[in-house]
Amino acid sequence: MAAFFHGVSINESNIGPQPVRTTPSAVIGLVGSAPSWLVASPAVAAPLNTPTLVSSQVDAAKFGPLIQGYSIPYALAAIQQQNLGKGFGQVIVVNVFNPATHNTAVVATAFAMPASGPQVVNLGHMGILGPGLPGFTGATTVVVTNSAATTTYVEGTDYAVDYINGLVTGKSGGSITAGEALKIAFSYCDPSKVADPDIIGAVTGGAYTGLQALQLAYGTIGFFPSMLVAPGYSKDETVAAAMDSLSYKIYARALVDGVPATTVAATIANRGTVGNVFDTSSKRTVLCAPGADFTDTGIIPTGVTVSAAGTAAQNSANVTADSPFSQWVAGVWAAAILQYGFWESPSNKAIIGVIGPDVAMYASPFDAGADTNTLNAQGIVTIFDAFGTGNRVWGNRSAAYPTSTAPDNFVAIRMAMDVIEQTVQLTSMQYLDGPITNADITTVLQAVNSYLRSLVQQGGLVGNPQATFNPAENPASQLAAGQLVLDLDVMPPPPMERLTWNVMIDTSQLASLTASQSAQASGVIAS
């Protein structure tokens, strides 16, 4: 304080419990491949290997339209369908597809310019590498010669290239004649070249790629994803292991898939097959099987014409296609959290956009021998479809079950505990490095206890949750070292996985028949 001051001053301080902000939980981390090169403006397209927040269909458009072979647009479409009028949550997307490395070279191949009509050759592939491909900075890979390869034609003079659609057009006044036999070499974007190491990613020289890039999400976006999906890739053991490892770092769940069209018996056998993604008891891995059939309206990348704005006309009739189940489960779970709360299970919630499982399954809520029950009994989340139910997510348990019978093998309880623990940690940050005093301890406990009481009122906790200070856990020597220990006692509500009715056939109820008849007889006689 100043040595001399003639006037009135104010010292302001905050007292009492501080508001607690629940960490976001309806957040999906998605890693895969996207045709961002089809987005007309490179400035609009999502950047490579960078966590990008998707909160709307406009954001999703940064990753390009549905083109068969690319996983991200399909996963975003599946997730966004599960909105239930409450919004589809948020998705943090990492696109690993790089045209410069994920491409296939086509050696000089025979083509022919049409003898009549439009002078256009369809190369049979979209995304041809060259300066006309948005976001690609390399030189052209297109080389056009005559059939003997003795004459090399000149782009811009003899022909033009539509790099997006894979079309070579003969120019009026050029040297290519109608009907001429040609040889054309080129390279095209090939999502099949994306490999597991691309999805897993790495940290090299401060650069984060693939799954590892999601570690940057808190610093760049403000929160981590609570669910991880890598559709089409998580069926591989190395990817699933990397997802599980990351989930422990960022309080997430790894939703992994089995191989498409795997039978129920084989799926269960995979729980005990060394090296299979289902051979795990991690409480942070959620096993999703079988695959899900859906109506694919995407583009077959064989030279369909799209507009300069990046929109594309459908290239084929609607076809039934297979898809990884994890992306649908993630979307349903996020929608359930938004509608009911972070303690809600995704099980028994409708899936919008799925035709059914990709293998024959027997579903029944009454038969313990049903395929759906058999899968659930082994810690596998599956698809339930019976008369009048529609397709539903079915299953409450993580891969920890049946090895672990602790309450947090329920995916909803593990999610709730993660959200509560992370919320308490982040709330406590504002008190960190302040003096350890009774007043500060009381303030921290009041803030957390107020939060816990609000969760009880909302249905997110049961009983009498408490944040407390135990003197026995805080000896003077420990406090002198700047270490304070507080206790948190909570219990999220478990899902009602099994409901049993005790039904009794009570013959004493028959006495009402004789009593009624006696009364009626008495009434007739009396009249």
Secondary structure as UniProt FT lines:
FT   STRAND          27..32
FT   HELIX           36..38
FT   TURN            42..44
FT   STRAND          52..54
FT   HELIX           57..60
FT   HELIX           61..63
FT   TURN            68..69
FT   HELIX           71..80
FT   TURN            81..82
FT   TURN            84..85
FT   STRAND          90..95
FT   TURN            99..101
FT   STRAND          103..112
FT   STRAND          120..122
FT   TURN            131..132
FT   TURN            134..135
FT   STRAND          143..146
FT   TURN            147..148
FT   TURN            156..158
FT   STRAND          159..162
FT   TURN            163..166
FT   STRAND          167..170
FT   TURN            172..173
FT   TURN            178..179
FT   STRAND          181..189
FT   HELIX           191..193
FT   HELIX           196..200
FT   STRAND          203..204
FT   TURN            205..206
FT   STRAND          207..208
FT   HELIX           210..216
FT   HELIX           217..220
FT   STRAND          227..229
FT   TURN            231..235
FT   HELIX           237..250
FT   STRAND          253..257
FT   TURN            260..261
FT   HELIX           264..269
FT   HELIX           270..272
FT   TURN            274..275
FT   TURN            277..278
FT   TURN            283..284
FT   STRAND          285..288
FT   STRAND          292..296
FT   TURN            308..309
FT   STRAND          319..323
FT   HELIX           325..340
FT   TURN            342..343
FT   TURN            347..348
FT   STRAND          349..350
FT   TURN            352..353
FT   STRAND          356..357
FT   TURN            368..369
FT   HELIX           371..376
FT   TURN            377..379
FT   STRAND          380..384
FT   TURN            387..389
FT   STRAND          392..394
FT   TURN            399..403
FT   HELIX           407..409
FT   HELIX           411..428
FT   HELIX           429..431
FT   TURN            432..433
FT   HELIX           438..458
FT   STRAND          466..468
FT   HELIX           471..473
FT   HELIX           476..480
FT   TURN            481..482
FT   STRAND          487..489
FT   HELIX           507..510
FT   HELIX           511..526
//
